[in-house]
Amino acid sequence: MNVFFPTDNRISIWSIGSNLSTGMEDGFEGDPQLLCEHKHDGDVLDLQFLDQDRIVTASSTGAVTIFRHHQNSQTISVSQLWARAHCYPCDNAPCTGVVCSSPEIVTVGEDGRIIVFRADQEGVVRVIENADSSTIHAVTYLRTTEILTVNSIGQLKLWDFRQQSNSPSQILSLSGDRVPLHCVDRHPNQQHIVATGGQDGMLCVWDVRQGNTPFSLMEAHTAEMWEVHFHPTNPDHLFTCSEDGSLLHWETSSHSDMPSFLQGGRNSSMVSRSAMAPAGGNQSLISAWLSGDSSKGRLETTHMLPSQTLSVNSLDVLGPCLVCGTDGEAIFVNRQVPV
Amino acid sequence: MEEVDVEPTITNIPAISDGKHMGFAWGPGDILVYETLYKASGASGSGCSFIHEIRKDEDIYSPILRKLFNESHHIFVGLQTIREELPSKSKKPQFVSISKNYRSVIRACMEELQQVAGNTVSILLAIELIWNLCEVLFIDAAPAGSLLLHLLDWVRLHKADVDERAREVLQSESPAEHHDYWDVVVSYVLQGRLEEVRQMLVKQGTLQPAARSMYKQMDTLLSKMPFYNPGGTQTLTEFDVKWRHWHEEVDRCLQDNSFASNRHLEVICKILLGDEDTLLDHKELLGTWYHFLVTRLLFCHPTVKPTELHYYAQSCMTMFLDSRSVSEPLDNILLAAFEFDIHQVIKECSIALNNWWFVAHLTDLLDHCKLLQSHNLHFGSNLREFLLLEYASGLFTHHSLWQLAVDYFDHCPEFGRVYLELQIERVPLETERKALKVLRICEQRQMSEQVRSICKIMAMRALRNNRLGSALSWSIRAKDAAFATLISERFLQDYCAKGTFSDLDLIDNLGPAMLLSDRLTFLGKYREFHKLYGEKRFREAAKLLLSLMTAKIAPQSFWMTLLTDALPLLEQKEVIFTADQTYELMFCLEELTSSLNITASSTDRPMQEEDVEVTKVELLRLALARNLAQAIVKEGTVET
């Protein structure tokens, strides 16, 4: 039996001021203001907006909770709670990922289950038991009826909800070492392009239509990559954050229609450009690639945070605004990301 | 054994009745205590069935202080990475700036705490006061002349109420008639802020035109008071001479009774001369003995040398605190600082404060300034390391701040690693993500034993919850062959029980991990056999099956199953196994049955099971014989 002491976790809503910043040099001006908060049982392992007012959280206790933000009174209340959505027979199983497409909510957990909920509906809509024999770390929508999950034996699995069977419609994985994958995100416009990141800090871009191996592999971080996000409106930009304390902004500046990291193989000489020079003088984050296929594109990466931060656990980006949280209990907000 | 510095505090455990014995066990940051009968033998009685957890340090759970811990960690790590090769002279400004960083973090916390109240604010105030003084005396190490100016800044920073009162007075309708007016003026004088004094006196002067000349004279005196300019061309001696002239002039004014008609101005004049009695008359305006000290130095010995400070400090403290008041711990700490007894400062602070934060960080900074003598403590490490270890150990018990502690341990060269090894295994691992973070820390420091131990814990937990894939991925990470074998056994048992494989997605995709353990390799290959059979590639399946036995990849316990799997292949119309292969199969069967026979006689297996076994063997023998016959015929036939 494991005994874990209660912690004082909370879910909080902050305001970072208006979007009309007038030509300020430093994108980090002004402190975010705390609007309201609510106690949360267990660690928040994932968080997503369901709609304007509602947020779904995945908890380390295995619970899935919908919180409602009341704008006029600036309060948060629990709207719906599935207490042991993910669980083992005699233990808690953390819920590791949640993704929403209102009113549908899909969650995954360490118990290897995929659960589909409907907001405002009490019970569970569908459960895929034993979807995976190892922990599912993240989930994302591929199409409205298809989802993608990544697990700790390095597999990308495609699930089609139209099918009744409890097995994936496709399994993709890297040949060679089974490196656990921690995050996955789909290209906003081209639905077959997917990016994943894993334990070895490598950024992989896959084309789910073709083949069993990733389209391109890039060394990104020196430790686990926790999250990867395409910019929702400007998908030539990609953001990754990692246990090694860095947040990278990937920007392609290719002249062709397709961003260079989608042109396949090991290509393009990468230029690492630091926004703020790391104190320790460590410049070699991205290794120079052997120039293989002819490629017209160039990929540039930028460090977005000052050096020597502890692990960056999570990030999100919307418009010119980037926010991320670190293990140093700090939140960084950048209102002027060049996208 | 050494004497204790302070009497230990006594904590009563309410639930344990008086006079009962208590048993205890130390934890990482607390003690577990329970009631017990302290008897060697005899009947046991009933007692309180609770275990009590006693914990001393509450500070790490304060939400606002957490900010202090996080930010100071950042500063600490930055300090450690300052390059050693630079000469001390060029490093001093860096150290001063780091000291100021620490202090600004303390102030930021104080500001946040102001809204919340409680006595943490006063503790932080005291901490900042002490740190500031240490910065002035030890780190900046100002020489005579600048020393007083820094001390003046120090006092001004910590007596902010003067400005508030001044604002109140100035914003009133007639400031010069405000009841606090003269208090404010005198306070300014005591702090040496003569510009402000002059501005305020102007208001009084206009009110009393008759006394204009007197006010003019005072204004002149105030404007002529020399202040040492460290950046200027004037030497200290020149300044001293100038100051003495001015001092004599003020004295003459007093002797001439120039200000006799206005007692306020006379008081100011006396203060300017540094008259002790007058200063002591204004105790409430001064507030503290160290304000009294700095004021006295300002008006009596502005060129005071650092080494002379302690004489004045001691005498001022005695004069200010009359026999009624008791010296507080803060007073002793400041006095020790004035005496440049760094070790005493640290010692007193350690006793007075219930959290190691302050002493740990200050000592570390002082150590970097090379100000601590490297005398070793009785238990082997030096003072800096001891304090850092204590502080970090306290952090480690916190569910979130433990990550900060890791960096502190990293910079304790003697015992840091050992402490880290012991502590890191005790971090509760509620989620896989947390376990991964802990593992990353261990792997970066080549703590292979801890890696193995943590992976084993996670793998066991996964196994218990029937998450075989997770368990396998943990044992791969730890390169734990033994555990991988265990997991494979589970898979095989499942197969024998159910007849099918569970978790095919895992077994089908083992990849190079298959080589981690023999059993795992067998599992992978066995699954491959099934796949080949399913694809009707019988020849290859047969070859693989045979190799599993002959290459001794399969455990003997599984051979029966394998041979039974061979049956359908043997019974096929087409001959699949060659004669040689059949001979090998027969050999395996004989080996198996002979080893079984040895054990069979001693077991008391039920008759039914034995029957089944016997039947199986019979069937196999028959099938093998038939296959052999067919194979020999086929191989002997020449196709024409």
Contacts between the chains, C-beta under 8 A, distances in Angstrom:
chain1	res1	chain2	res2	distance
A	2	B	428	7.5
A	2	B	430	7.6
A	2	B	461	7.8
A	4	B	428	5.4
A	4	B	430	5.1
A	5	B	399	7.0
A	5	B	428	7.5
A	7	B	399	5.1
A	7	B	400	7.6
A	8	B	61	8.0
A	8	B	63	7.7
A	42	B	430	7.8
A	43	B	430	7.0
A	43	B	431	6.3
A	43	B	434	7.9
A	45	B	431	6.7
A	45	B	433	6.8
A	60	B	430	5.4
A	60	B	431	4.7
A	88	B	465	4.1
A	89	B	465	7.3
A	90	B	465	7.9
A	91	B	461	7.5
A	91	B	464	7.8
A	91	B	465	6.1
A	92	B	430	7.9
A	93	B	465	7.3
A	94	B	430	7.2
A	94	B	431	4.5
A	94	B	432	7.1
A	94	B	433	7.9
A	96	B	431	7.9
A	96	B	432	7.6
A	96	B	433	7.6
A	110	B	431	7.3
A	110	B	432	5.8
A	110	B	467	7.5
A	110	B	470	7.2
A	111	B	465	7.3
A	111	B	467	7.2
A	112	B	467	6.3
A	112	B	469	7.3
A	112	B	470	7.8
A	130	B	502	7.8
A	130	B	503	7.7
A	132	B	469	6.6
A	132	B	505	6.9
A	133	B	467	6.6
A	133	B	468	5.4
A	133	B	469	3.0
A	133	B	470	7.4
A	133	B	502	7.5
A	133	B	503	3.6
A	133	B	505	6.3
A	133	B	506	4.6
A	134	B	467	6.8
A	134	B	469	3.2
A	134	B	470	4.6
A	134	B	472	7.4
A	134	B	473	5.3
A	134	B	506	6.8
A	135	B	432	5.6
A	135	B	467	7.4
A	135	B	469	7.9
A	135	B	470	5.2
A	135	B	473	7.8
A	151	B	469	7.4
A	152	B	432	7.4
A	152	B	469	7.5
A	152	B	470	6.4
A	152	B	473	4.7
A	153	B	469	5.8
A	153	B	472	7.4
A	153	B	473	5.3
A	153	B	506	6.3
A	153	B	509	6.8
A	155	B	505	6.9
A	155	B	509	6.5
A	157	B	505	7.8
A	168	B	505	7.7
A	171	B	505	6.5
A	171	B	509	7.4
A	173	B	509	6.0
A	175	B	511	7.1
A	176	B	511	6.5
A	176	B	512	6.7
A	177	B	511	6.9
A	177	B	512	6.4
A	177	B	513	7.8
A	178	B	473	7.2
A	178	B	476	7.0
A	178	B	509	7.1
A	178	B	510	7.6
A	178	B	511	5.4
A	178	B	513	5.8
A	180	B	473	6.3
A	199	B	436	7.5
A	223	B	440	5.7
A	224	B	436	6.2
A	224	B	440	6.8
A	243	B	436	7.8
A	243	B	437	6.7
A	243	B	440	5.7
A	279	B	78	7.3
A	279	B	81	6.5
A	280	B	81	6.8
A	308	B	74	6.9
A	308	B	77	5.9
A	308	B	78	6.9
A	310	B	403	6.0
A	310	B	404	7.9
A	311	B	403	7.9
A	311	B	437	6.8
A	327	B	403	5.3
A	327	B	437	7.7
A	328	B	70	5.1
A	328	B	73	7.1
A	328	B	74	6.8
A	328	B	404	7.7
A	329	B	66	6.3
A	329	B	67	7.6
A	329	B	70	5.0
A	329	B	400	6.8
A	330	B	70	6.8
